[in-house]
Amino acid sequence: MPTYQYKCDECGVAFERFQHFSEEPVRTCPECDGPVHRVIHPVGVIFKGSGFYVTDNKKSGALTSRAEPKEAKAESAPEPKTSTKE
């Protein structure tokens, strides 16, 4: 069950409630019976590994741009080496 935090608009008291998703939100303050609102907090996100930041080094051999047209890739590709025996 998620924990929701509420804050009273009149007296300013903050409190938490364990509620099911299907339950109605709390409407009145347990202290003064004033109206309350649900407090929304930002979610903490942790990016682990490489490749999430601009400052990360790219692997050698990785493509530089996915939006690069096919013609440009063909032009920049090295020509195959041919062996000549004399």
Biopython code that builds the backbone (N, CA, C, O; Angstrom):
import numpy as np
from Bio.PDB.StructureBuilder import StructureBuilder

atoms = [
    (1, "MET", "N", (0.845, -1.181, 0.000)),
    (1, "MET", "CA", (0.000, 0.000, 0.000)),
    (1, "MET", "C", (0.886, 1.238, 0.000)),
    (1, "MET", "O", (1.865, 1.305, 0.743)),
    (2, "PRO", "N", (0.550, 2.202, -0.818)),
    (2, "PRO", "CA", (1.346, 3.427, -0.846)),
    (2, "PRO", "C", (1.048, 4.326, 0.359)),
    (2, "PRO", "O", (-0.033, 4.278, 0.945)),
    (3, "THR", "N", (2.021, 5.127, 0.696)),
    (3, "THR", "CA", (1.879, 6.116, 1.765)),
    (3, "THR", "C", (1.674, 7.474, 1.119)),
    (3, "THR", "O", (2.481, 7.894, 0.289)),
    (4, "TYR", "N", (0.617, 8.157, 1.484)),
    (4, "TYR", "CA", (0.328, 9.486, 0.958)),
    (4, "TYR", "C", (0.513, 10.510, 2.060)),
    (4, "TYR", "O", (0.152, 10.264, 3.211)),
    (5, "GLN", "N", (1.076, 11.660, 1.711)),
    (5, "GLN", "CA", (1.239, 12.739, 2.675)),
    (5, "GLN", "C", (0.225, 13.826, 2.370)),
    (5, "GLN", "O", (0.027, 14.199, 1.213)),
    (6, "TYR", "N", (-0.409, 14.326, 3.406)),
    (6, "TYR", "CA", (-1.407, 15.384, 3.291)),
    (6, "TYR", "C", (-0.983, 16.569, 4.138)),
    (6, "TYR", "O", (-0.215, 16.425, 5.090)),
    (7, "LYS", "N", (-1.501, 17.767, 3.775)),
    (7, "LYS", "CA", (-1.245, 18.974, 4.556)),
    (7, "LYS", "C", (-2.536, 19.762, 4.661)),
    (7, "LYS", "O", (-3.250, 19.931, 3.672)),
    (8, "CYS", "N", (-2.836, 20.245, 5.861)),
    (8, "CYS", "CA", (-4.058, 21.000, 6.103)),
    (8, "CYS", "C", (-3.901, 22.419, 5.572)),
    (8, "CYS", "O", (-2.858, 23.045, 5.763)),
    (9, "ASP", "N", (-4.927, 22.923, 4.911)),
    (9, "ASP", "CA", (-4.896, 24.285, 4.373)),
    (9, "ASP", "C", (-5.114, 25.332, 5.467)),
    (9, "ASP", "O", (-4.696, 26.478, 5.304)),
    (10, "GLU", "N", (-5.750, 24.968, 6.561)),
    (10, "GLU", "CA", (-6.058, 25.941, 7.620)),
    (10, "GLU", "C", (-5.008, 25.961, 8.727)),
    (10, "GLU", "O", (-4.443, 27.015, 9.018)),
    (11, "CYS", "N", (-4.740, 24.813, 9.347)),
    (11, "CYS", "CA", (-3.807, 24.806, 10.493)),
    (11, "CYS", "C", (-2.381, 24.439, 10.095)),
    (11, "CYS", "O", (-1.461, 24.651, 10.884)),
    (12, "GLY", "N", (-2.168, 23.892, 8.891)),
    (12, "GLY", "CA", (-0.833, 23.594, 8.396)),
    (12, "GLY", "C", (-0.238, 22.287, 8.887)),
    (12, "GLY", "O", (0.932, 22.015, 8.621)),
    (13, "VAL", "N", (-1.006, 21.471, 9.595)),
    (13, "VAL", "CA", (-0.481, 20.205, 10.090)),
    (13, "VAL", "C", (-0.284, 19.236, 8.920)),
    (13, "VAL", "O", (-1.121, 19.155, 8.020)),
    (14, "ALA", "N", (0.821, 18.511, 8.947)),
    (14, "ALA", "CA", (1.115, 17.522, 7.905)),
    (14, "ALA", "C", (0.978, 16.127, 8.514)),
    (14, "ALA", "O", (1.394, 15.896, 9.649)),
    (15, "PHE", "N", (0.395, 15.202, 7.754)),
    (15, "PHE", "CA", (0.216, 13.835, 8.238)),
    (15, "PHE", "C", (0.259, 12.877, 7.064)),
    (15, "PHE", "O", (0.092, 13.277, 5.912)),
    (16, "GLU", "N", (0.484, 11.610, 7.370)),
    (16, "GLU", "CA", (0.575, 10.564, 6.346)),
    (16, "GLU", "C", (-0.512, 9.528, 6.562)),
    (16, "GLU", "O", (-0.966, 9.310, 7.685)),
    (17, "ARG", "N", (-0.928, 8.888, 5.465)),
    (17, "ARG", "CA", (-1.917, 7.821, 5.537)),
    (17, "ARG", "C", (-1.502, 6.698, 4.580)),
    (17, "ARG", "O", (-1.078, 6.949, 3.452)),
    (18, "PHE", "N", (-1.632, 5.454, 5.058)),
    (18, "PHE", "CA", (-1.472, 4.284, 4.203)),
    (18, "PHE", "C", (-2.837, 4.020, 3.583)),
    (18, "PHE", "O", (-3.811, 3.785, 4.298)),
    (19, "GLN", "N", (-2.910, 4.057, 2.253)),
    (19, "GLN", "CA", (-4.192, 3.873, 1.577)),
    (19, "GLN", "C", (-4.014, 2.988, 0.354)),
    (19, "GLN", "O", (-2.957, 2.966, -0.276)),
    (20, "HIS", "N", (-5.083, 2.257, 0.037)),
    (20, "HIS", "CA", (-5.118, 1.503, -1.208)),
    (20, "HIS", "C", (-5.314, 2.493, -2.365)),
    (20, "HIS", "O", (-5.772, 3.618, -2.166)),
    (21, "PHE", "N", (-4.961, 2.052, -3.566)),
    (21, "PHE", "CA", (-5.164, 2.896, -4.737)),
    (21, "PHE", "C", (-6.641, 3.217, -4.953)),
    (21, "PHE", "O", (-6.985, 4.297, -5.434)),
    (22, "SER", "N", (-7.495, 2.290, -4.600)),
    (22, "SER", "CA", (-8.929, 2.452, -4.856)),
    (22, "SER", "C", (-9.636, 3.318, -3.807)),
    (22, "SER", "O", (-10.787, 3.706, -4.011)),
    (23, "GLU", "N", (-8.968, 3.628, -2.691)),
    (23, "GLU", "CA", (-9.599, 4.443, -1.648)),
    (23, "GLU", "C", (-9.679, 5.909, -2.065)),
    (23, "GLU", "O", (-8.845, 6.410, -2.819)),
    (24, "GLU", "N", (-10.702, 6.576, -1.554)),
    (24, "GLU", "CA", (-10.850, 8.013, -1.783)),
    (24, "GLU", "C", (-9.794, 8.762, -0.963)),
    (24, "GLU", "O", (-9.444, 8.324, 0.133)),
    (25, "PRO", "N", (-9.278, 9.895, -1.484)),
    (25, "PRO", "CA", (-8.304, 10.662, -0.699)),
    (25, "PRO", "C", (-8.963, 11.295, 0.530)),
    (25, "PRO", "O", (-10.175, 11.511, 0.564)),
    (26, "VAL", "N", (-8.137, 11.584, 1.534)),
    (26, "VAL", "CA", (-8.616, 12.226, 2.758)),
    (26, "VAL", "C", (-9.051, 13.651, 2.413)),
    (26, "VAL", "O", (-8.360, 14.348, 1.670)),
    (27, "ARG", "N", (-10.184, 14.081, 2.945)),
    (27, "ARG", "CA", (-10.724, 15.411, 2.630)),
    (27, "ARG", "C", (-10.627, 16.391, 3.793)),
    (27, "ARG", "O", (-10.573, 17.602, 3.575)),
    (28, "THR", "N", (-10.604, 15.883, 5.035)),
    (28, "THR", "CA", (-10.607, 16.777, 6.194)),
    (28, "THR", "C", (-9.431, 16.481, 7.111)),
    (28, "THR", "O", (-8.953, 15.349, 7.187)),
    (29, "CYS", "N", (-8.980, 17.504, 7.798)),
    (29, "CYS", "CA", (-7.861, 17.414, 8.727)),
    (29, "CYS", "C", (-8.306, 16.701, 10.004)),
    (29, "CYS", "O", (-9.398, 16.969, 10.507)),
    (30, "PRO", "N", (-7.478, 15.798, 10.536)),
    (30, "PRO", "CA", (-7.852, 15.117, 11.778)),
    (30, "PRO", "C", (-7.761, 16.044, 13.002)),
    (30, "PRO", "O", (-8.330, 15.729, 14.047)),
    (31, "GLU", "N", (-7.060, 17.172, 12.891)),
    (31, "GLU", "CA", (-6.896, 18.101, 14.014)),
    (31, "GLU", "C", (-8.012, 19.145, 14.075)),
    (31, "GLU", "O", (-8.624, 19.343, 15.124)),
    (32, "CYS", "N", (-8.279, 19.824, 12.926)),
    (32, "CYS", "CA", (-9.213, 20.958, 12.950)),
    (32, "CYS", "C", (-10.407, 20.785, 12.007)),
    (32, "CYS", "O", (-11.230, 21.694, 11.900)),
    (33, "ASP", "N", (-10.523, 19.657, 11.328)),
    (33, "ASP", "CA", (-11.580, 19.387, 10.348)),
    (33, "ASP", "C", (-11.573, 20.363, 9.163)),
    (33, "ASP", "O", (-12.594, 20.540, 8.499)),
    (34, "GLY", "N", (-10.434, 20.988, 8.902)),
    (34, "GLY", "CA", (-10.290, 21.870, 7.747)),
    (34, "GLY", "C", (-9.963, 21.068, 6.497)),
    (34, "GLY", "O", (-9.667, 19.876, 6.573)),
    (35, "PRO", "N", (-10.020, 21.735, 5.336)),
    (35, "PRO", "CA", (-9.704, 21.024, 4.085)),
    (35, "PRO", "C", (-8.215, 20.708, 3.988)),
    (35, "PRO", "O", (-7.375, 21.476, 4.457)),
    (36, "VAL", "N", (-7.898, 19.571, 3.375)),
    (36, "VAL", "CA", (-6.505, 19.156, 3.190)),
    (36, "VAL", "C", (-6.227, 18.918, 1.711)),
    (36, "VAL", "O", (-7.150, 18.722, 0.920)),
    (37, "HIS", "N", (-4.960, 18.936, 1.350)),
    (37, "HIS", "CA", (-4.548, 18.576, -0.015)),
    (37, "HIS", "C", (-3.386, 17.593, 0.073)),
    (37, "HIS", "O", (-2.618, 17.586, 1.035)),
    (38, "ARG", "N", (-3.285, 16.774, -0.953)),
    (38, "ARG", "CA", (-2.222, 15.776, -1.012)),
    (38, "ARG", "C", (-0.935, 16.462, -1.460)),
    (38, "ARG", "O", (-0.929, 17.241, -2.413)),
    (39, "VAL", "N", (0.147, 16.161, -0.761)),
    (39, "VAL", "CA", (1.451, 16.738, -1.081)),
    (39, "VAL", "C", (2.155, 15.782, -2.040)),
    (39, "VAL", "O", (2.304, 14.595, -1.748)),
    (40, "ILE", "N", (2.588, 16.308, -3.186)),
    (40, "ILE", "CA", (3.284, 15.509, -4.193)),
    (40, "ILE", "C", (4.775, 15.827, -4.107)),
    (40, "ILE", "O", (5.181, 16.987, -4.181)),
    (41, "HIS", "N", (5.577, 14.786, -3.949)),
    (41, "HIS", "CA", (7.026, 14.946, -3.864)),
    (41, "HIS", "C", (7.658, 14.477, -5.170)),
    (41, "HIS", "O", (7.117, 13.596, -5.839)),
    (42, "PRO", "N", (8.803, 15.060, -5.539)),
    (42, "PRO", "CA", (9.502, 14.569, -6.738)),
    (42, "PRO", "C", (10.056, 13.169, -6.495)),
    (42, "PRO", "O", (10.401, 12.801, -5.372)),
    (43, "VAL", "N", (10.128, 12.419, -7.554)),
    (43, "VAL", "CA", (10.624, 11.048, -7.482)),
    (43, "VAL", "C", (12.134, 11.069, -7.674)),
    (43, "VAL", "O", (12.647, 11.720, -8.585)),
    (44, "GLY", "N", (12.828, 10.360, -6.819)),
    (44, "GLY", "CA", (14.282, 10.264, -6.956)),
    (44, "GLY", "C", (14.642, 9.245, -8.014)),
    (44, "GLY", "O", (14.249, 8.082, -7.921)),
    (45, "VAL", "N", (15.389, 9.674, -9.023)),
    (45, "VAL", "CA", (15.806, 8.779, -10.102)),
    (45, "VAL", "C", (17.327, 8.716, -10.094)),
    (45, "VAL", "O", (18.004, 9.744, -10.069)),
    (46, "ILE", "N", (17.850, 7.508, -10.116)),
    (46, "ILE", "CA", (19.299, 7.318, -10.146)),
    (46, "ILE", "C", (19.657, 6.613, -11.443)),
    (46, "ILE", "O", (19.173, 5.515, -11.720)),
    (47, "PHE", "N", (20.511, 7.252, -12.235)),
    (47, "PHE", "CA", (20.974, 6.650, -13.481)),
    (47, "PHE", "C", (22.290, 5.955, -13.190)),
    (47, "PHE", "O", (23.259, 6.600, -12.790)),
    (48, "LYS", "N", (22.333, 4.648, -13.387)),
    (48, "LYS", "CA", (23.557, 3.892, -13.154)),
    (48, "LYS", "C", (24.126, 3.426, -14.487)),
    (48, "LYS", "O", (23.389, 3.188, -15.443)),
    (49, "GLY", "N", (25.403, 3.303, -14.532)),
    (49, "GLY", "CA", (26.058, 2.835, -15.748)),
    (49, "GLY", "C", (26.518, 3.988, -16.608)),
    (49, "GLY", "O", (26.353, 5.152, -16.245)),
    (50, "SER", "N", (27.085, 3.667, -17.731)),
    (50, "SER", "CA", (27.598, 4.706, -18.618)),
    (50, "SER", "C", (26.603, 4.979, -19.733)),
    (50, "SER", "O", (25.731, 4.160, -20.024)),
    (51, "GLY", "N", (26.746, 6.130, -20.344)),
    (51, "GLY", "CA", (25.936, 6.473, -21.493)),
    (51, "GLY", "C", (24.759, 7.373, -21.205)),
    (51, "GLY", "O", (23.982, 7.664, -22.115)),
    (52, "PHE", "N", (24.594, 7.830, -19.962)),
    (52, "PHE", "CA", (23.456, 8.670, -19.622)),
    (52, "PHE", "C", (23.773, 10.154, -19.727)),
    (52, "PHE", "O", (22.858, 10.970, -19.836)),
    (53, "TYR", "N", (25.029, 10.513, -19.697)),
    (53, "TYR", "CA", (25.397, 11.911, -19.640)),
    (53, "TYR", "C", (26.183, 12.315, -20.886)),
    (53, "TYR", "O", (26.815, 11.475, -21.526)),
    (54, "VAL", "N", (26.141, 13.589, -21.224)),
    (54, "VAL", "CA", (26.842, 14.106, -22.391)),
    (54, "VAL", "C", (28.349, 13.967, -22.209)),
    (54, "VAL", "O", (29.086, 13.793, -23.179)),
    (55, "THR", "N", (28.798, 14.045, -20.971)),
    (55, "THR", "CA", (30.232, 13.989, -20.705)),
    (55, "THR", "C", (30.807, 12.578, -20.743)),
    (55, "THR", "O", (32.024, 12.410, -20.666)),
    (56, "ASP", "N", (29.957, 11.564, -20.861)),
    (56, "ASP", "CA", (30.452, 10.189, -20.949)),
    (56, "ASP", "C", (31.175, 9.976, -22.272)),
    (56, "ASP", "O", (30.803, 10.551, -23.295)),
    (57, "ASN", "N", (32.210, 9.147, -22.241)),
    (57, "ASN", "CA", (32.924, 8.810, -23.468)),
    (57, "ASN", "C", (32.158, 7.728, -24.202)),
    (57, "ASN", "O", (31.602, 6.812, -23.595)),
    (58, "LYS", "N", (32.140, 7.851, -25.499)),
    (58, "LYS", "CA", (31.476, 6.830, -26.299)),
    (58, "LYS", "C", (32.448, 5.695, -26.566)),
    (58, "LYS", "O", (33.662, 5.894, -26.598)),
    (59, "LYS", "N", (31.910, 4.521, -26.753)),
    (59, "LYS", "CA", (32.739, 3.367, -27.062)),
    (59, "LYS", "C", (33.321, 3.545, -28.458)),
    (59, "LYS", "O", (32.684, 4.134, -29.332)),
    (60, "SER", "N", (34.511, 3.045, -28.662)),
    (60, "SER", "CA", (35.083, 3.111, -29.995)),
    (60, "SER", "C", (34.296, 2.186, -30.907)),
    (60, "SER", "O", (33.978, 1.059, -30.528)),
    (61, "GLY", "N", (33.988, 2.644, -32.077)),
    (61, "GLY", "CA", (33.204, 1.857, -33.012)),
    (61, "GLY", "C", (31.714, 2.128, -32.901)),
    (61, "GLY", "O", (30.934, 1.589, -33.686)),
    (62, "ALA", "N", (31.302, 2.943, -31.951)),
    (62, "ALA", "CA", (29.872, 3.263, -31.800)),
    (62, "ALA", "C", (29.480, 4.266, -32.874)),
    (62, "ALA", "O", (30.293, 5.089, -33.295)),
    (63, "LEU", "N", (28.263, 4.195, -33.301)),
    (63, "LEU", "CA", (27.782, 5.138, -34.299)),
    (63, "LEU", "C", (27.719, 6.536, -33.708)),
    (63, "LEU", "O", (27.361, 6.709, -32.543)),
    (64, "THR", "N", (28.065, 7.531, -34.512)),
    (64, "THR", "CA", (28.050, 8.896, -34.012)),
    (64, "THR", "C", (26.664, 9.495, -34.060)),
    (64, "THR", "O", (26.320, 10.320, -33.214)),
    (65, "SER", "N", (25.858, 9.099, -35.034)),
    (65, "SER", "CA", (24.515, 9.664, -35.137)),
    (65, "SER", "C", (23.593, 8.630, -35.765)),
    (65, "SER", "O", (23.924, 8.027, -36.786)),
    (66, "ARG", "N", (22.435, 8.430, -35.148)),
    (66, "ARG", "CA", (21.466, 7.480, -35.692)),
    (66, "ARG", "C", (20.664, 8.116, -36.831)),
    (66, "ARG", "O", (20.122, 7.404, -37.677)),
    (67, "ALA", "N", (20.587, 9.431, -36.859)),
    (67, "ALA", "CA", (19.802, 10.113, -37.870)),
    (67, "ALA", "C", (20.608, 10.366, -39.146)),
    (67, "ALA", "O", (20.128, 11.036, -40.060)),
    (68, "GLU", "N", (21.809, 9.841, -39.210)),
    (68, "GLU", "CA", (22.664, 10.045, -40.370)),
    (68, "GLU", "C", (22.088, 9.282, -41.568)),
    (68, "GLU", "O", (21.752, 8.105, -41.439)),
    (69, "PRO", "N", (21.971, 9.937, -42.731)),
    (69, "PRO", "CA", (21.412, 9.243, -43.895)),
    (69, "PRO", "C", (22.316, 8.098, -44.346)),
    (69, "PRO", "O", (23.520, 8.101, -44.090)),
    (70, "LYS", "N", (21.712, 7.119, -45.021)),
    (70, "LYS", "CA", (22.451, 5.940, -45.472)),
    (70, "LYS", "C", (23.533, 6.304, -46.482)),
    (70, "LYS", "O", (24.600, 5.689, -46.498)),
    (71, "GLU", "N", (23.263, 7.310, -47.331)),
    (71, "GLU", "CA", (24.237, 7.712, -48.340)),
    (71, "GLU", "C", (25.512, 8.233, -47.689)),
    (71, "GLU", "O", (26.614, 7.939, -48.153)),
    (72, "ALA", "N", (25.366, 9.003, -46.619)),
    (72, "ALA", "CA", (26.524, 9.562, -45.946)),
    (72, "ALA", "C", (27.351, 8.446, -45.309)),
    (72, "ALA", "O", (28.579, 8.536, -45.273)),
    (73, "LYS", "N", (26.703, 7.403, -44.809)),
    (73, "LYS", "CA", (27.429, 6.288, -44.218)),
    (73, "LYS", "C", (28.244, 5.565, -45.291)),
    (73, "LYS", "O", (29.381, 5.162, -45.047)),
    (74, "ALA", "N", (27.667, 5.407, -46.461)),
    (74, "ALA", "CA", (28.367, 4.713, -47.539)),
    (74, "ALA", "C", (29.588, 5.505, -47.987)),
    (74, "ALA", "O", (30.624, 4.918, -48.300)),
    (75, "GLU", "N", (29.479, 6.832, -48.021)),
    (75, "GLU", "CA", (30.608, 7.652, -48.444)),
    (75, "GLU", "C", (31.729, 7.637, -47.418)),
    (75, "GLU", "O", (32.903, 7.665, -47.786)),
    (76, "SER", "N", (31.386, 7.595, -46.143)),
    (76, "SER", "CA", (32.406, 7.671, -45.104)),
    (76, "SER", "C", (33.014, 6.309, -44.772)),
    (76, "SER", "O", (33.998, 6.243, -44.035)),
    (77, "ALA", "N", (32.462, 5.246, -45.287)),
    (77, "ALA", "CA", (32.990, 3.914, -45.004)),
    (77, "ALA", "C", (34.317, 3.725, -45.733)),
    (77, "ALA", "O", (34.455, 4.141, -46.883)),
    (78, "PRO", "N", (35.286, 3.105, -45.080)),
    (78, "PRO", "CA", (36.581, 2.890, -45.745)),
    (78, "PRO", "C", (36.444, 1.859, -46.859)),
    (78, "PRO", "O", (35.623, 0.945, -46.800)),
    (79, "GLU", "N", (37.279, 2.044, -47.871)),
    (79, "GLU", "CA", (37.238, 1.118, -49.004)),
    (79, "GLU", "C", (37.919, -0.187, -48.593)),
    (79, "GLU", "O", (38.878, -0.171, -47.821)),
    (80, "PRO", "N", (37.431, -1.303, -49.101)),
    (80, "PRO", "CA", (38.046, -2.573, -48.757)),
    (80, "PRO", "C", (39.482, -2.654, -49.303)),
    (80, "PRO", "O", (39.788, -2.168, -50.391)),
    (81, "LYS", "N", (40.339, -3.286, -48.502)),
    (81, "LYS", "CA", (41.728, -3.438, -48.920)),
    (81, "LYS", "C", (41.836, -4.585, -49.908)),
    (81, "LYS", "O", (41.227, -5.639, -49.724)),
    (82, "THR", "N", (42.596, -4.377, -50.930)),
    (82, "THR", "CA", (42.811, -5.444, -51.914)),
    (82, "THR", "C", (44.283, -5.822, -51.859)),
    (82, "THR", "O", (45.164, -4.963, -51.812)),
    (83, "SER", "N", (44.514, -7.061, -51.867)),
    (83, "SER", "CA", (45.907, -7.507, -51.829)),
    (83, "SER", "C", (46.371, -7.732, -53.268)),
    (83, "SER", "O", (45.670, -8.321, -54.090)),
    (84, "THR", "N", (47.549, -7.253, -53.528)),
    (84, "THR", "CA", (48.127, -7.451, -54.868)),
    (84, "THR", "C", (49.412, -8.246, -54.707)),
    (84, "THR", "O", (50.321, -7.847, -53.980)),
    (85, "LYS", "N", (49.469, -9.361, -55.388)),
    (85, "LYS", "CA", (50.675, -10.179, -55.340)),
    (85, "LYS", "C", (51.419, -9.982, -56.652)),
    (85, "LYS", "O", (50.848, -10.121, -57.733)),
    (86, "GLU", "N", (52.688, -9.661, -56.540)),
    (86, "GLU", "CA", (53.485, -9.453, -57.739)),
    (86, "GLU", "C", (54.644, -10.375, -57.828)),
    (86, "GLU", "O", (55.409, -10.314, -58.790)),
]
sb = StructureBuilder()
sb.init_structure("model")
sb.init_model(0)
sb.init_chain("A")
sb.init_seg("    ")
for serial, (resi, resn, name, xyz) in enumerate(atoms, 1):
    if name == "N":
        sb.init_residue(resn, " ", resi, " ")
    sb.init_atom(name, np.array(xyz, "f"), 0.0, 1.0, " ", f" {name:<3s}", serial, name[0])
structure = sb.get_structure()
